[in-house]
């Protein structure tokens, strides 16, 4: 057994692993009070909005994969809101003259999806009422939550923007000097928002379902939706275009959308069935990676060796190229998913993996269809962005393009229910705070293209192809593991690496999380300015120098990261003897697994 930063914990009553110890303990508190995994995940999810406001918020998104012990089935809850009715190519490209979607502000705001995703799961699978679920988040928002240093660091990067252009965000996040690292910071307006939702829920009577439906109505058909539309109309937000733009989202948009159920995508890899969200997410990229690696001898490779890194990255270059060309909302685009995961297709694609690193962008032609991507433009945007950052005019911080990250939750309860959820967006740096609500809108629509006919072309009512990508795995048809990570493009890089090391090299969750990792930035990024960096490979600092030298010799454009810089993973699994196991990422000193 290798040394780990903390144990892979074991229990029989329940386990919770999240990207913040407070959310993990909230989830465990729910289990201890008789709630199930779905109650616990919802309470933890709302808590994460308070303790990780730079990584998610009430205006964000939340895809969820769940296993119900009652039905024995797995399902996906799509908490990814679509583009508003007024967000059209003609509006952004024609009227406003933009060639790509902005990365901040109101124009890139989809309909908020997280609240309804949590409430739909709670209604159909949980046992608790809205007050019981929201009381944790309300308490932290009202009385103050511990602020990890990264929150203040994020705020400092966008301070000039808040001070000069987003006054409502300055009022919320620069109040009394802003959050002090390690101190408490409250969001009383958000506490009021959630308290009002609870009050309106309870006004519907004592029935649990009626209360949940009333809470959903308060958010999507009531005062929350009205405040969203009012602020987007009256305030023009400076965004990454360098211009001030009003939002197009309306209360009508919100009233006409609900979170929904999907069947998970499935791929059997060496006897383990891996479940992901559909092609409206990044999830297929992980399954395509596994299908490419299935007939490569990963088990015979050193889990810390250059051979594994090289083959993994080269497979990912092919998978992410196909993500770019072929994945998008299947309600609007004919995604050739069965072909992309077929043995015959991947046998041919696998032949493209050579001994040297590829600098090409090579989407395939499933069913004879020709891909349409513009890699040269992505490279150019990357070069232009780096040049602009060097000049400081206009500064990235002034335009708010500091980016954001994500959260993750894994929970298994004593009945065998399992949840994998990846809430994100609605970051405090996404768009100006709505003063009546205490939170901001998300920016996921930055992932759309403004060219017609692409898999991820902007269309009103269409889901942007999110990078959010929770995971679940089954063995012998039974739930085995829930896992996931923040990280944008890296989510479906770090997750399959963790899985391969567990399946082929016998590591447990914590060992696989602690082991050094890596990521590539070769493909076209989902985030503004939609750049690509051919061949770029970032290796965590704890890799041996000999591995780095061999990868350079193979042609990878190598950068060395910090010793503990790659990965934000958490996971929870069920052993054959019935014990529950869980682990969490030590990097950043936030993630924690708890259980008993």
VEXSE-997858 format. One line per field, with one value per residue (C-alpha): x, y, z; residue number from 1. Coordinates in pm, 1 decimal. Each point is the difference from the previous one (the first is absolute). Example, Ala and Ser with C-alpha at 12.3 -4.5 7.8 and 13.67 -1.06 7.14 Angstrom:
<rs>
c1 [1230.0 | 137.0]
c2 [-450.0 | 344.0]
c3 [780.0 | -66.0]
nr [1 | 2]
</rs>
This chain:
<rs>
c1 [0.0 | 135.1 | 9.5 | -300.7 | -74.7 | -299.0 | -163.9 | -257.8 | -269.9 | -227.4 | -347.3 | -330.7 | -249.2 | 87.5 | 279.0 | 17.8 | 283.9 | -12.9 | 234.9 | -49.9 | 8.8 | -298.8 | -219.9 | 124.4 | -96.0 | -339.9 | -65.3 | 102.0 | -218.4 | -299.0 | 77.6 | 37.9 | -343.3 | -168.1 | 17.7 | 105.9 | 275.3 | -227.8 | -94.1 | 366.4 | 117.7 | -253.8 | 92.3 | 371.0 | -59.1 | -171.1 | 271.1 | 271.8 | -159.5 | 89.1 | 340.6 | 131.0 | -165.7 | 292.5 | -71.1 | -380.5 | -313.8 | -381.6 | 1.3 | 216.6 | -42.2 | -2.1 | 8.3 | -67.0 | 34.9 | -188.0 | -65.5 | -326.0 | 5.6 | -382.0 | -13.1 | 343.1 | 47.2 | 229.7 | -106.2 | 137.5 | -157.6 | 81.5 | 49.8 | 152.0 | -221.9 | -33.6 | 47.0 | -278.6 | -242.6 | 159.0 | 355.4 | 42.4 | 287.7 | -162.6 | -0.4 | 359.5 | 167.3 | -230.2 | -116.3 | 301.5 | 268.1 | 167.7 | 177.6 | 1.0 | -216.0 | 124.6 | 132.3 | -158.3 | -300.2 | -363.3 | 16.7 | 155.0 | -252.7 | -213.9 | -314.8 | 125.1 | -21.8 | 140.0 | -297.9 | -247.5 | 239.1 | 34.5 | -374.8 | -92.9 | 230.6 | -136.9 | -361.6 | 40.0 | 267.2 | 42.7 | -195.7 | 56.8 | -183.4 | 152.2 | 56.6 | 197.3 | 213.7 | 62.6 | 48.2 | 373.6 | 62.2 | -222.0 | 190.3 | 339.3 | -123.2 | -160.7 | 269.8 | 309.8 | 198.3 | 372.0 | 173.5 | 283.5 | 287.2 | -87.1 | -325.9 | 187.6 | 256.9 | -278.9 | -165.4 | 330.0 | 38.6 | -332.4 | 10.6 | 62.3 | -304.6 | -219.4 | 123.2 | -40.2 | -278.7 | -191.4 | -107.5 | -246.3 | 278.5 | 220.5 | -276.8 | -26.5 | 362.3 | 204.8 | -216.6 | 214.5 | 309.6 | -135.4 | 50.5 | 311.8 | 180.7 | -90.0 | -267.8 | -378.9 | -200.0 | -376.1 | -237.0 | -314.6 | -182.7 | 35.9 | -111.2 | -312.2 | -56.5 | 9.9 | -202.5 | -272.4 | 0.8 | -46.0 | -284.0 | -176.0 | 51.2 | -155.5 | -292.8 | -102.4 | -84.6 | 161.4 | 35.5 | 366.0 | -59.8 | -220.6 | 270.4 | 266.8 | -221.2 | -68.0 | 375.0 | 59.5 | -274.7 | 146.1 | 331.9 | -111.9 | -345.2 | 13.7 | 212.2 | 338.1 | -82.6 | -146.3 | 316.3 | 221.3 | -185.7 | -25.2 | 372.6 | 106.8 | -220.7 | 94.3 | 375.7 | 248.0 | 291.8 | 355.7 | 114.5 | 293.6 | -108.6 | 118.3 | -354.6 | -295.9 | -288.6 | -345.5 | -122.8 | -266.4 | -114.5 | -361.9 | -234.5 | -187.4 | 317.5 | 33.6 | -368.5 | 11.8 | 297.7 | 35.5 | 279.4 | -51.7 | 102.4 | 230.1 | 122.9 | 371.9 | 248.9 | 170.6 | 324.0 | 137.4 | 372.2 | 166.1 | -311.4 | -71.0 | -300.5 | 70.6 | -295.1 | 13.0 | -239.8 | -100.6 | 162.1 | -132.5 | 285.8 | 369.7 | -66.7 | 28.9 | 363.9 | 81.9 | -182.1 | 169.2 | 337.3 | -74.6 | -113.7 | 326.8 | 210.2 | -195.6 | 227.7 | 322.9 | 194.4 | -46.8 | 33.6 | 351.6 | 109.7 | 156.0 | -279.9 | 259.2 | 178.7 | 31.8 | -151.7 | -334.0 | 1.2 | 74.6 | -263.6 | -260.9 | 56.2 | 8.4 | -329.5 | -147.7 | 101.7 | -215.5 | -289.3 | -11.3 | 21.9 | -312.6 | -157.8 | 51.8 | -130.1 | -287.9 | -125.6 | -277.2 | -361.6 | -154.1 | -337.5 | 152.2 | 282.4 | 22.2 | 280.3 | 143.3 | 55.3 | -31.0 | 261.2 | 235.6 | 3.8 | 1.5 | 281.9 | 47.4 | 25.6 | 248.0 | 209.9 | 68.6 | 49.0 | 242.0 | 234.7 | 61.0 | 178.3 | 370.3 | 328.4 | 25.7 | -231.7 | -243.6 | -30.5 | -308.7 | -368.8 | -159.3 | -374.4 | -131.4 | -269.8 | -259.8 | -244.6 | 185.7 | -95.3 | 260.7 | 104.2 | -4.7 | 246.3 | 240.7 | 314.0 | 208.8 | -237.3 | 21.3 | 379.4 | -15.7 | -238.4 | 236.5 | 294.6 | -202.9 | -121.6 | 354.5 | 116.7 | -286.8 | 74.3 | 357.4 | -102.7 | -254.2 | -242.1 | -277.0 | 95.1 | -151.4 | -104.6 | -178.8 | -207.9 | -55.7 | 146.8 | 167.8 | -186.5 | -162.4 | 7.9 | -245.3 | -104.0 | -78.0 | -202.8 | 7.2 | -231.9 | -101.1 | -251.0 | -72.8 | -277.1 | 232.4 | -119.8 | 279.8 | 43.3 | 265.9 | -58.7 | 212.5 | -151.9 | 170.4 | -35.9 | -170.9 | 347.8 | 23.4 | 216.4 | -245.9 | -224.6 | -118.1 | -172.6 | -377.4 | -48.4 | -345.8 | 119.1 | 362.8 | 128.5 | 92.5 | -85.4 | 223.9 | 206.2 | -31.8 | -128.9 | 357.9 | 43.2 | -226.2 | 130.9 | -150.0 | 38.7 | -298.5 | -14.8 | 251.9 | -70.1 | 20.7 | -147.3 | -197.5 | -376.6 | -262.5 | -118.5 | 312.7 | 228.8 | 359.8 | 236.8 | 118.3 | 332.8 | -177.7 | 33.9 | -87.9 | 78.5 | -135.2 | 121.7 | -168.2 | 135.7 | -214.9 | -288.3 | 24.1 | 115.6 | 367.7 | 133.5 | -104.5 | 278.2 | 77.5 | 201.6 | -1.2 | 233.0 | -181.8 | 174.9 | 200.2 | -304.4 | 4.5 | 376.4 | 46.8 | -301.3 | 96.4 | 359.2 | -125.5 | -218.3 | 278.4 | 236.3 | -262.8 | -101.6 | 342.7 | 240.6 | -201.3 | -7.3 | -276.7 | -182.7 | 237.2 | 312.6 | -129.5 | -87.4 | 333.6 | 214.1 | 144.7 | -210.8 | 14.7 | -215.7 | 11.5 | -116.3 | 38.4 | -362.4 | -241.2 | -98.8 | -365.5 | 70.1 | 48.9 | 204.9 | -36.0 | 374.8 | 216.3 | 363.3 | 132.5 | 187.0 | -6.5 | 33.7 | 17.7 | 163.2 | -37.8 | 329.6 | 40.6 | 60.6 | 360.9 | 225.6 | 60.3 | -371.2 | -3.2 | 305.3 | -151.9 | -323.4 | 196.2 | 189.3 | -336.0 | -85.9 | -236.0 | 10.7 | 64.8 | -53.2 | 61.6 | -263.9 | 23.1 | 52.4 | -369.1 | -176.0 | -183.9 | -341.1 | -296.3 | -145.9 | -235.7 | -154.2 | -207.1 | -39.0 | -166.6 | 221.3 | -106.7 | -23.4 | -244.7 | 242.4 | -21.0 | 325.1 | 75.4 | 286.8 | 56.1 | 261.0 | 260.2 | 103.3 | -127.5 | -73.4 | -378.8 | -125.8 | -92.8 | -161.2 | -194.0 | -201.5 | -50.7]
c2 [0.0 | 340.2 | 301.4 | 231.6 | 344.1 | -140.2 | -342.4 | -131.0 | 6.6 | -297.3 | -32.2 | -183.1 | 274.6 | 254.6 | 194.2 | 350.9 | 147.3 | 355.1 | 277.3 | 183.7 | -145.9 | 205.4 | -137.5 | -350.4 | 38.5 | 148.1 | -304.6 | -230.2 | 190.9 | -63.9 | -371.7 | -6.7 | 162.9 | -267.5 | 158.1 | -199.9 | 66.9 | 221.9 | 218.0 | 19.3 | 91.0 | 280.6 | 147.0 | -27.1 | 152.6 | 308.4 | 31.6 | -1.8 | 314.2 | 179.5 | -148.8 | -11.9 | 305.4 | 35.7 | -350.2 | -16.7 | 191.6 | -2.4 | 125.0 | -288.3 | -353.1 | -350.9 | -325.1 | -299.2 | -376.4 | -203.2 | -360.0 | -75.2 | -302.8 | -5.6 | -48.6 | -152.1 | 243.9 | 287.4 | 329.6 | 340.6 | 325.8 | 273.7 | 316.6 | 178.2 | 291.2 | 92.8 | 324.4 | 256.1 | 67.2 | 336.2 | -132.6 | -47.4 | 6.9 | 301.7 | 185.4 | -76.9 | -12.5 | 219.8 | 270.8 | 9.0 | -93.0 | -274.0 | -297.7 | -218.3 | -5.4 | 215.4 | -176.5 | 219.6 | 222.1 | -48.4 | -114.3 | -336.2 | -74.9 | -310.2 | -66.5 | -96.6 | -377.0 | -98.0 | 89.2 | -203.6 | -294.6 | -25.0 | 43.0 | -258.6 | -253.7 | 88.5 | -35.6 | -336.8 | -167.4 | 191.7 | 1.5 | 347.6 | 329.6 | 320.6 | 161.7 | -298.0 | -1.6 | 374.9 | 73.7 | -77.4 | 238.9 | 265.3 | -23.7 | 39.2 | 283.4 | 179.2 | -40.5 | -40.0 | -287.1 | -69.2 | 155.3 | -202.8 | 214.5 | -75.7 | 195.5 | 317.1 | -69.2 | -31.0 | 321.4 | 185.6 | -98.7 | 165.2 | 283.6 | 265.3 | -123.1 | 6.7 | 346.4 | 161.0 | -186.2 | -249.1 | 205.7 | -259.7 | -258.1 | 250.9 | 57.2 | -372.9 | -117.7 | 307.9 | 92.2 | 88.5 | -89.7 | -329.2 | -353.9 | -45.5 | -330.7 | -227.1 | 237.6 | -9.8 | 173.9 | 20.6 | 50.0 | 124.5 | 80.4 | -359.4 | -116.8 | 213.0 | -145.6 | -357.8 | 84.2 | 149.0 | -310.6 | -213.6 | 223.0 | -22.6 | -375.5 | -38.5 | 220.7 | -286.3 | -213.7 | -290.5 | -239.2 | -52.9 | -20.9 | 308.5 | 191.7 | -101.6 | 103.4 | 333.4 | 52.9 | -72.5 | 245.0 | 271.3 | -30.5 | -46.8 | 161.5 | 240.2 | 265.5 | -148.5 | -8.7 | 350.7 | 135.9 | -173.2 | 156.6 | 342.0 | 27.0 | -134.2 | 261.9 | 301.7 | -54.2 | -34.1 | -215.5 | 48.8 | -335.7 | -149.1 | 177.0 | 321.3 | 133.5 | 29.5 | -227.1 | -59.2 | -351.9 | -167.8 | -251.6 | 46.3 | -129.3 | -172.4 | -192.3 | -121.1 | -89.2 | -218.8 | -214.8 | -288.8 | -240.7 | -337.2 | -364.0 | -165.2 | -354.8 | -12.0 | -85.4 | -332.7 | -161.5 | -334.5 | 25.1 | -328.2 | -112.6 | 335.3 | 187.9 | 373.6 | 241.5 | 360.1 | 279.2 | 30.2 | 194.7 | 330.6 | -53.1 | -78.7 | -350.9 | -177.6 | 113.2 | -222.8 | -297.8 | 54.9 | 11.0 | -332.1 | -154.2 | 105.9 | -136.3 | -322.9 | -206.3 | 166.8 | -174.6 | 267.6 | -265.5 | -76.4 | 362.1 | 168.4 | 212.1 | 278.1 | -60.9 | 198.8 | -282.3 | 30.7 | 380.1 | -0.6 | -253.4 | 154.8 | 352.6 | -111.9 | -186.8 | 308.6 | 219.7 | -219.3 | -19.0 | 374.3 | 71.2 | -211.2 | 179.8 | 326.5 | -125.2 | -223.3 | 65.4 | 243.3 | 7.5 | -306.7 | 175.9 | 237.1 | -198.8 | -355.3 | -134.5 | -329.4 | -130.0 | -372.4 | 22.1 | 212.9 | -273.4 | -295.9 | -253.4 | 41.1 | 378.9 | -0.6 | -278.0 | 234.3 | 305.1 | -192.1 | -42.3 | 377.6 | -31.4 | -8.8 | 8.3 | 378.9 | 273.1 | 125.9 | 372.7 | -46.5 | 35.4 | -314.0 | -44.4 | -312.6 | -53.4 | -225.4 | -151.5 | 187.5 | 343.0 | 274.4 | 194.1 | 379.3 | 154.3 | 293.6 | -90.8 | 274.8 | 266.0 | -150.0 | 10.1 | 361.3 | 96.9 | -156.3 | 198.3 | 322.0 | -54.6 | -52.5 | 310.6 | 208.4 | -123.8 | 117.1 | 353.5 | 38.4 | 198.2 | -80.1 | -200.2 | -342.0 | 84.4 | 312.9 | -211.3 | -268.0 | -292.1 | -161.6 | -323.4 | -218.7 | -352.7 | -252.4 | -215.8 | -366.8 | -224.0 | -379.8 | -167.2 | -357.2 | -68.4 | -311.0 | -107.2 | -1.3 | 320.2 | 177.1 | 354.9 | 157.9 | 371.3 | 277.8 | 340.7 | 300.1 | 342.5 | 303.6 | 82.9 | 333.4 | 116.3 | -115.3 | 305.3 | 288.4 | -104.8 | 41.9 | 235.7 | -128.6 | -364.0 | -8.6 | -209.8 | 31.7 | -178.5 | -260.2 | 24.0 | -347.0 | 135.6 | 113.4 | -357.6 | 49.3 | 75.0 | 275.8 | -195.8 | -188.8 | -377.1 | -102.2 | -246.1 | 281.5 | 287.8 | 256.6 | -56.1 | 133.4 | -280.4 | -206.9 | -120.1 | 121.3 | -296.2 | 19.8 | -125.2 | -118.4 | -375.1 | -214.8 | -372.3 | -328.1 | -354.8 | -339.6 | -348.7 | -304.8 | 236.5 | 138.0 | 350.0 | 1.7 | 354.5 | 364.0 | 242.1 | 334.4 | 318.3 | 370.0 | 115.9 | 100.2 | -176.2 | -198.1 | -174.4 | -274.2 | -16.6 | -54.0 | -230.7 | -268.8 | 11.3 | -67.1 | -285.3 | -162.0 | 3.2 | -165.9 | -261.5 | -86.7 | 75.3 | -93.3 | 341.1 | 104.2 | 331.8 | 201.7 | -150.2 | 77.8 | 357.1 | 67.4 | -136.4 | 272.7 | 85.4 | 213.6 | 176.1 | 108.4 | 324.8 | -122.9 | 23.5 | 291.2 | 129.3 | 27.4 | 327.3 | 352.7 | 83.2 | -357.4 | -46.3 | -303.1 | -67.6 | -276.3 | -271.9 | 172.1 | -249.4 | 106.1 | -255.3 | 14.9 | 82.5 | -329.6 | -190.0 | -120.0 | 206.7 | -305.2 | -17.1 | 366.9 | -46.4 | -298.8 | 188.5 | 292.6 | -243.0 | -126.5 | 354.5 | 112.5 | 372.3 | -55.3 | 227.4 | -101.6 | 98.5 | 18.4 | -311.6 | -9.9 | 173.0 | -255.4 | -133.2 | 84.1 | -349.4 | -159.5 | -345.5 | -250.5 | -373.6 | -315.6 | -300.5 | -358.1 | -49.4 | 289.0 | 253.6 | 352.6 | 173.9 | 361.8 | 235.5 | 363.8 | 225.0 | 156.5 | 265.8 | 343.1 | -121.7 | 3.8 | -342.0 | -251.8 | -340.7 | -93.0 | -301.6 | -269.0]
c3 [0.0 | -97.3 | 230.7 | -34.0 | 139.3 | 188.4 | 14.6 | -237.6 | 264.2 | 64.7 | 146.0 | -20.0 | 92.1 | -268.2 | -167.8 | -143.5 | -205.9 | -132.0 | -102.1 | 332.4 | 349.7 | 117.2 | -277.7 | 76.6 | 363.7 | -92.4 | -217.8 | 283.4 | 245.7 | -225.9 | -9.6 | 378.6 | 37.0 | -210.9 | -343.0 | -302.0 | -254.7 | -207.6 | 296.0 | 97.9 | -350.5 | -31.5 | 339.2 | -81.2 | -342.7 | 136.9 | 265.1 | -266.4 | -145.1 | 322.8 | 82.2 | -360.3 | -161.5 | -241.6 | -130.3 | -14.4 | 87.1 | 0.2 | -360.2 | -119.3 | -134.3 | 149.9 | -198.1 | 226.5 | -44.7 | 257.9 | 92.6 | 176.1 | 228.9 | -14.1 | -376.8 | -58.5 | -289.1 | -86.7 | -154.1 | -91.2 | 110.8 | -247.2 | 199.8 | -298.6 | -94.8 | -368.9 | -190.2 | 51.5 | -286.0 | -78.6 | -20.0 | -373.1 | -245.6 | -161.9 | 331.6 | 100.4 | -340.7 | -204.8 | 237.9 | 233.0 | -254.0 | 204.3 | -158.7 | 313.0 | 310.2 | 288.7 | 307.5 | 267.4 | 54.8 | -97.2 | -363.8 | 87.7 | 275.8 | -47.3 | 200.0 | 350.1 | 37.5 | 339.1 | 219.7 | -201.1 | -31.3 | 377.3 | 51.2 | -263.9 | 163.5 | 343.0 | -115.5 | -167.9 | 213.3 | 324.4 | 324.0 | 143.5 | -43.8 | -142.9 | 340.1 | 126.6 | -314.9 | -18.5 | 369.6 | -18.9 | -289.4 | 155.8 | 326.2 | -163.7 | -221.9 | 294.9 | 264.4 | -213.1 | -145.5 | 19.0 | -301.6 | -148.6 | -136.5 | -362.5 | 32.2 | 85.0 | -272.2 | -255.6 | 116.1 | -20.8 | -366.9 | -87.1 | 252.3 | -270.6 | -189.7 | 311.1 | 101.1 | -342.3 | -179.6 | 218.9 | 305.0 | 127.6 | 15.2 | 180.5 | 253.8 | 64.5 | -22.0 | 95.7 | 300.2 | 301.5 | -198.1 | -130.7 | 130.2 | 211.1 | -60.0 | 288.1 | 124.8 | -6.8 | -269.4 | -32.2 | -291.2 | 176.5 | -323.8 | -119.5 | 344.1 | -45.6 | -347.7 | 118.6 | 312.0 | -220.1 | -219.9 | 313.0 | 119.9 | -335.1 | -1.1 | 343.3 | -100.3 | -229.2 | 305.2 | 176.9 | -291.4 | -95.6 | -374.0 | 0.8 | 185.2 | -251.1 | -292.7 | 168.6 | 48.3 | -368.8 | -91.1 | 223.3 | -180.6 | -359.6 | -10.4 | 293.0 | 162.9 | -99.1 | -372.0 | 18.0 | 162.4 | -257.7 | -292.8 | 163.8 | 69.2 | -340.2 | -166.0 | 207.7 | 32.6 | -285.7 | 106.8 | -124.1 | -136.7 | -190.9 | -319.3 | 166.1 | -35.3 | 235.4 | -91.7 | 143.0 | 59.2 | -210.1 | 263.4 | 109.6 | 267.3 | -282.3 | -90.6 | 355.9 | 36.7 | -309.7 | 99.7 | 243.8 | 83.2 | -165.1 | 7.4 | -253.2 | -39.1 | 77.5 | -272.0 | 73.3 | -106.7 | 116.9 | 62.2 | 101.3 | 189.0 | 168.1 | -136.3 | 5.1 | 3.8 | -120.1 | -95.6 | -364.2 | -286.1 | 136.6 | 247.1 | -31.7 | 131.0 | -336.2 | -24.5 | 296.8 | -149.0 | -336.8 | 177.2 | 168.0 | -328.2 | -165.6 | 288.4 | 43.5 | -225.1 | 110.9 | 279.1 | 266.0 | 272.4 | -120.8 | 29.3 | 300.8 | 156.0 | 41.7 | -328.3 | -321.7 | -205.0 | 178.7 | -13.1 | -372.7 | -103.6 | 227.1 | -134.1 | -363.6 | 47.2 | 163.2 | -292.6 | -223.9 | 245.6 | 62.2 | -372.7 | -42.8 | 295.7 | -185.4 | -332.5 | 102.5 | 354.0 | 84.9 | 111.1 | -172.8 | -12.2 | -257.3 | -165.1 | -130.0 | 220.3 | -140.1 | 352.0 | -67.7 | -275.9 | 209.1 | 266.4 | -239.5 | -17.3 | -374.3 | 10.2 | 287.5 | -149.7 | -291.4 | 220.1 | 222.6 | -298.5 | 11.4 | 335.8 | -80.3 | 187.1 | -32.0 | 126.3 | -262.3 | -59.8 | -218.2 | 79.9 | -142.1 | 43.9 | -168.1 | -263.0 | 166.5 | -250.3 | -274.3 | 132.4 | -46.7 | 313.2 | -0.1 | 245.6 | -18.1 | 192.6 | -160.6 | 133.4 | 350.1 | -11.6 | -116.4 | 281.3 | 251.1 | -131.4 | -5.9 | 357.0 | 127.3 | -184.3 | 142.0 | 351.2 | -46.1 | -90.9 | 278.9 | -222.3 | 46.1 | 304.4 | 39.3 | 354.9 | -114.3 | -239.0 | 261.5 | -193.0 | 297.9 | -61.7 | 256.3 | 120.2 | 133.2 | 296.6 | 36.8 | 233.0 | 45.0 | 252.6 | 83.7 | 278.3 | 207.1 | -238.4 | -299.6 | -165.7 | -184.5 | -133.1 | -221.3 | -57.8 | -149.4 | 82.1 | -154.2 | -163.9 | 139.8 | 130.4 | 180.0 | -293.1 | -272.8 | -20.3 | 219.2 | 321.8 | -10.4 | 295.5 | 97.3 | 8.7 | 115.9 | -289.1 | -367.2 | -321.9 | -159.0 | -317.9 | -156.5 | -333.5 | -71.1 | -125.5 | -301.9 | -348.7 | -214.6 | -326.9 | -137.5 | -23.1 | 266.4 | 278.1 | 254.6 | -202.5 | 198.6 | -27.9 | 244.7 | 227.6 | -64.6 | 277.6 | -29.8 | -3.0 | 357.5 | 131.4 | 317.0 | 16.2 | 304.7 | -18.4 | 130.3 | -52.9 | 35.2 | 47.8 | -78.2 | -55.1 | 353.3 | 100.9 | 87.0 | 0.4 | -19.3 | -92.6 | -158.1 | 10.0 | -75.1 | -274.1 | -318.6 | -288.5 | 256.2 | 148.8 | -263.2 | 11.3 | 373.6 | 42.1 | -252.0 | 127.3 | 351.8 | -126.3 | -203.8 | 295.9 | 216.6 | -256.7 | -141.9 | 284.3 | 306.7 | 165.2 | 235.6 | -32.7 | 217.7 | -156.2 | -349.5 | 101.6 | 170.1 | -281.0 | -229.4 | -303.2 | -314.2 | -258.4 | -362.5 | -158.0 | -356.2 | -110.2 | -43.5 | 342.9 | 96.6 | 181.1 | -133.8 | -203.6 | -136.9 | -44.4 | -77.6 | 91.4 | -226.8 | 183.1 | 338.2 | 284.4 | 363.8 | 228.7 | 376.7 | 168.3 | 182.9 | -323.4 | -35.7 | -222.8 | -220.3 | -83.2 | -98.8 | -222.2 | -178.1 | -65.2 | -142.4 | -222.2 | -127.3 | -105.6 | 275.7 | 77.9 | 366.3 | 297.5 | 360.1 | 251.3 | 378.0 | 206.6 | 101.8 | -287.2 | -215.4 | 96.9 | 224.7 | 16.4 | 249.2 | -2.2 | 194.2 | -61.7 | 130.1 | 70.7 | -58.2 | 378.2 | 29.1 | 141.9 | -135.1 | -91.2 | -89.2 | -71.9 | -86.6 | -152.0 | 235.2 | -255.3 | 95.9 | 353.3 | -45.9 | -107.1 | 263.9 | 34.7 | 313.2 | 106.0 | 255.0]
nr [1 | 2 | 3 | 4 | 5 | 6 | 7 | 8 | 9 | 10 | 11 | 12 | 13 | 14 | 15 | 16 | 17 | 18 | 19 | 20 | 21 | 22 | 23 | 24 | 25 | 26 | 27 | 28 | 29 | 30 | 31 | 32 | 33 | 34 | 35 | 36 | 37 | 38 | 39 | 40 | 41 | 42 | 43 | 44 | 45 | 46 | 47 | 48 | 49 | 50 | 51 | 52 | 53 | 54 | 55 | 56 | 57 | 58 | 59 | 60 | 61 | 62 | 63 | 64 | 65 | 66 | 67 | 68 | 69 | 70 | 71 | 72 | 73 | 74 | 75 | 76 | 77 | 78 | 79 | 80 | 81 | 82 | 83 | 84 | 85 | 86 | 87 | 88 | 89 | 90 | 91 | 92 | 93 | 94 | 95 | 96 | 97 | 98 | 99 | 100 | 101 | 102 | 103 | 104 | 105 | 106 | 107 | 108 | 109 | 110 | 111 | 112 | 113 | 114 | 115 | 116 | 117 | 118 | 119 | 120 | 121 | 122 | 123 | 124 | 125 | 126 | 127 | 128 | 129 | 130 | 131 | 132 | 133 | 134 | 135 | 136 | 137 | 138 | 139 | 140 | 141 | 142 | 143 | 144 | 145 | 146 | 147 | 148 | 149 | 150 | 151 | 152 | 153 | 154 | 155 | 156 | 157 | 158 | 159 | 160 | 161 | 162 | 163 | 164 | 165 | 166 | 167 | 168 | 169 | 170 | 171 | 172 | 173 | 174 | 175 | 176 | 177 | 178 | 179 | 180 | 181 | 182 | 183 | 184 | 185 | 186 | 187 | 188 | 189 | 190 | 191 | 192 | 193 | 194 | 195 | 196 | 197 | 198 | 199 | 200 | 201 | 202 | 203 | 204 | 205 | 206 | 207 | 208 | 209 | 210 | 211 | 212 | 213 | 214 | 215 | 216 | 217 | 218 | 219 | 220 | 221 | 222 | 223 | 224 | 225 | 226 | 227 | 228 | 229 | 230 | 231 | 232 | 233 | 234 | 235 | 236 | 237 | 238 | 239 | 240 | 241 | 242 | 243 | 244 | 245 | 246 | 247 | 248 | 249 | 250 | 251 | 252 | 253 | 254 | 255 | 256 | 257 | 258 | 259 | 260 | 261 | 262 | 263 | 264 | 265 | 266 | 267 | 268 | 269 | 270 | 271 | 272 | 273 | 274 | 275 | 276 | 277 | 278 | 279 | 280 | 281 | 282 | 283 | 284 | 285 | 286 | 287 | 288 | 289 | 290 | 291 | 292 | 293 | 294 | 295 | 296 | 297 | 298 | 299 | 300 | 301 | 302 | 303 | 304 | 305 | 306 | 307 | 308 | 309 | 310 | 311 | 312 | 313 | 314 | 315 | 316 | 317 | 318 | 319 | 320 | 321 | 322 | 323 | 324 | 325 | 326 | 327 | 328 | 329 | 330 | 331 | 332 | 333 | 334 | 335 | 336 | 337 | 338 | 339 | 340 | 341 | 342 | 343 | 344 | 345 | 346 | 347 | 348 | 349 | 350 | 351 | 352 | 353 | 354 | 355 | 356 | 357 | 358 | 359 | 360 | 361 | 362 | 363 | 364 | 365 | 366 | 367 | 368 | 369 | 370 | 371 | 372 | 373 | 374 | 375 | 376 | 377 | 378 | 379 | 380 | 381 | 382 | 383 | 384 | 385 | 386 | 387 | 388 | 389 | 390 | 391 | 392 | 393 | 394 | 395 | 396 | 397 | 398 | 399 | 400 | 401 | 402 | 403 | 404 | 405 | 406 | 407 | 408 | 409 | 410 | 411 | 412 | 413 | 414 | 415 | 416 | 417 | 418 | 419 | 420 | 421 | 422 | 423 | 424 | 425 | 426 | 427 | 428 | 429 | 430 | 431 | 432 | 433 | 434 | 435 | 436 | 437 | 438 | 439 | 440 | 441 | 442 | 443 | 444 | 445 | 446 | 447 | 448 | 449 | 450 | 451 | 452 | 453 | 454 | 455 | 456 | 457 | 458 | 459 | 460 | 461 | 462 | 463 | 464 | 465 | 466 | 467 | 468 | 469 | 470 | 471 | 472 | 473 | 474 | 475 | 476 | 477 | 478 | 479 | 480 | 481 | 482 | 483 | 484 | 485 | 486 | 487 | 488 | 489 | 490 | 491 | 492 | 493 | 494 | 495 | 496 | 497 | 498 | 499 | 500 | 501 | 502 | 503 | 504 | 505 | 506 | 507 | 508 | 509 | 510 | 511 | 512 | 513 | 514 | 515 | 516 | 517 | 518 | 519 | 520 | 521 | 522 | 523 | 524 | 525 | 526 | 527 | 528 | 529 | 530 | 531 | 532 | 533 | 534 | 535 | 536 | 537 | 538 | 539 | 540 | 541 | 542 | 543 | 544 | 545 | 546 | 547 | 548 | 549 | 550 | 551 | 552 | 553 | 554 | 555 | 556 | 557 | 558 | 559 | 560 | 561 | 562 | 563 | 564 | 565 | 566 | 567 | 568 | 569 | 570 | 571 | 572 | 573 | 574 | 575 | 576 | 577 | 578 | 579 | 580 | 581 | 582 | 583 | 584 | 585 | 586 | 587 | 588 | 589 | 590 | 591 | 592 | 593 | 594 | 595 | 596]
</rs>
